[in-house]
Amino acid sequence: MTRKKRRLWLLLLCALGLGSATALTLTAFQDNLVFFRSPSDIAREAPQPDRAFRLGGLVETGSVVRETAPDGKPEARFRVTDGAHGVSVTYVGVLPDLFREGQGVVTLGKLGPDGTFRASEVLARHDETYMPPEVADALKKSGHWNPNQGAAPPAATWNTLEPASAQPRRGS
């Protein structure tokens, strides 16, 4: 075998190794990606049942039910809404201290075949002025908040809002 052919084979083997390593890395990266979805996104297009994602919005007023699971762990059922649509959520575990109706929440989990979101983690907002960026984007998209018209509406009213076009103007 000539020197040129050996060099060519070496380059081909290196390219094959680099391509394989890149493909494995991208596959592992895609499996660990967690996308954010609002209830309206889920109503529009349901994600794959075995795919984990973040569901964010507001805890719907009057929807929280706390019980004890058969194994003695605390269990909570509630609805997350973005004003236009809502998704039922179940969570087994201790909820954050700041979790309550009318507050912003981001949950991590999977959508079950019955349409109920089974959360493995629940994150609540930490003060009155904070809103998770994903929740703010969902409110803007659904027409419930226009940042150019002022601060976000009070959290307790988010699940009962009408689209911004139907709201009276401030100062009118």
Secondary structure as GFF3:
##gff-version 3
##sequence-region A 1 172
A	DSSP	alpha_helix	3	32	.	.	.	ID=ss1
A	DSSP	beta_strand	35	37	.	.	.	ID=ss2
A	DSSP	alpha_helix	39	44	.	.	.	ID=ss3
A	DSSP	beta_strand	53	59	.	.	.	ID=ss4
A	DSSP	beta_strand	65	68	.	.	.	ID=ss5
A	DSSP	beta_strand	74	81	.	.	.	ID=ss6
A	DSSP	beta_strand	86	92	.	.	.	ID=ss7
A	DSSP	beta_strand	104	111	.	.	.	ID=ss8
A	DSSP	beta_strand	117	124	.	.	.	ID=ss9
A	DSSP	alpha_helix	133	141	.	.	.	ID=ss10
A	DSSP	three_ten_helix	147	149	.	.	.	ID=ss11
A	DSSP	three_ten_helix	155	160	.	.	.	ID=ss12
A	DSSP	three_ten_helix	164	166	.	.	.	ID=ss13
###
